[in-house]
Amino acid sequence: MTDPITPPPAAQPAPAAAPATYPGKTLGIVGLIVTFFAAIIGLILSAVALSQSKKAGFKNTPAKVGLILGIIFSVGWIVFWIIWGVAFAAIVANCPEVSPGQYVCS
C-alpha cells in the first residue's frame, strides 16, 4: 500500500551537494601560518592563494593578511641584516687598533 501524501522515490529531489570550497582557501591559511616562520615563503604562498581566489571570484582574507604580514616581516628581516652587517663592519674596522690580547675598558 502506498501513502498518497509522500511522492514516489523517483520523484523526490536529490540531496543537495556539499558546497565546494573555493580555490586558494587552504593555501591562504597555510601561507598565513608559514609567514610567521619563514616570511618570504609565506609571502609567496599567500600571493599564489590570493591570485587563485581572485580568478575564481572569491575573497581570501587569510591570504591577504598573510601577504601583508609577509611583506612586513620580510622588510623587517632585511633591516635587521643591514643593521647587523653595519655593526659587524664597525667592529671589524676597529680590530687593527687593538693588539692581540690588549683590551681597553672606558
C-alpha positions as CSV (number, residue, x, y, z in Angstrom):
1,M,0.0,0.0,0.0
2,T,1.3,3.4,-0.9
3,D,0.9,6.6,1.1
4,P,-0.8,9.3,-1.0
5,I,1.0,12.1,0.8
6,T,4.6,11.2,0.0
7,P,5.7,11.2,-3.6
8,P,7.2,8.0,-5.1
9,P,11.0,7.7,-4.5
10,A,11.8,8.6,-8.2
11,A,10.1,11.9,-7.8
12,Q,11.9,13.0,-4.6
13,P,14.6,15.7,-5.2
14,A,18.2,14.7,-5.0
15,P,20.0,15.7,-1.8
16,A,21.9,19.0,-2.0
17,A,25.6,18.7,-2.8
18,A,28.0,20.0,-0.2
19,P,29.2,23.5,-1.0
20,A,32.5,23.4,-2.8
21,T,35.4,25.2,-1.2
22,Y,36.8,28.0,-3.2
23,P,40.4,27.7,-4.6
24,G,43.2,29.1,-2.6
25,K,41.4,29.0,0.8
26,T,43.6,26.3,2.3
27,L,46.8,27.7,0.7
28,G,45.9,31.1,2.1
29,I,45.7,29.7,5.6
30,V,49.0,27.8,5.2
31,G,50.6,30.9,3.8
32,L,49.5,32.9,6.8
33,I,50.9,30.4,9.2
34,V,54.2,29.9,7.3
35,T,54.7,33.7,7.3
36,F,55.5,33.6,11.0
37,F,58.3,31.1,10.5
38,A,59.7,31.9,7.0
39,A,58.4,35.3,5.8
40,I,59.4,35.1,2.2
41,I,57.9,31.6,1.7
42,G,54.7,32.6,3.4
43,L,54.6,35.7,1.3
44,I,54.9,33.6,-1.9
45,L,52.2,31.1,-0.8
46,S,49.8,33.9,0.2
47,A,50.3,35.7,-3.1
48,V,49.5,32.5,-5.0
49,A,46.5,31.8,-2.9
50,L,45.2,35.3,-3.3
51,S,45.7,35.0,-7.1
52,Q,43.8,31.7,-7.2
53,S,40.9,33.1,-5.2
54,K,40.6,36.3,-7.3
55,K,40.5,34.2,-10.5
56,A,37.6,32.2,-9.0
57,G,35.9,35.4,-7.8
58,F,36.2,34.8,-4.1
59,K,37.7,36.9,-1.3
60,N,40.5,35.3,0.7
61,T,41.1,37.2,3.9
62,P,43.8,34.8,5.3
63,A,45.8,35.1,2.1
64,K,45.5,38.9,2.2
65,V,46.7,39.0,5.8
66,G,49.5,36.6,5.1
67,L,50.6,38.8,2.1
68,I,50.7,41.9,4.3
69,L,52.5,40.2,7.2
70,G,54.9,38.6,4.7
71,I,55.8,42.0,3.3
72,I,56.2,43.5,6.8
73,F,58.3,40.6,8.2
74,S,60.5,40.4,5.0
75,V,61.2,44.1,5.3
76,G,62.0,43.7,9.0
77,W,64.4,40.9,8.3
78,I,66.2,42.9,5.6
79,V,66.5,45.9,8.0
80,F,67.8,43.5,10.7
81,W,70.5,42.1,8.5
82,I,71.6,45.5,7.3
83,I,71.9,46.8,10.8
84,W,73.8,43.6,11.8
85,G,76.1,44.0,8.8
86,V,76.9,47.6,9.6
87,A,77.6,46.7,13.3
88,F,79.9,43.9,12.2
89,A,81.7,46.1,9.8
90,A,82.3,48.7,12.5
91,I,83.7,46.0,14.8
92,V,86.0,44.7,12.1
93,A,87.2,48.2,11.3
94,N,88.3,48.6,14.9
95,C,90.3,45.4,15.0
96,P,93.6,46.9,13.8
97,E,93.6,49.4,16.6
98,V,93.5,46.7,19.3
99,S,96.5,44.4,19.5
100,P,96.0,40.8,20.3
101,G,95.4,40.3,24.0
102,Q,95.2,44.0,24.7
103,Y,91.7,45.3,25.7
104,V,90.9,48.8,26.9
105,C,87.8,49.5,29.1
106,S,86.5,53.0,29.0
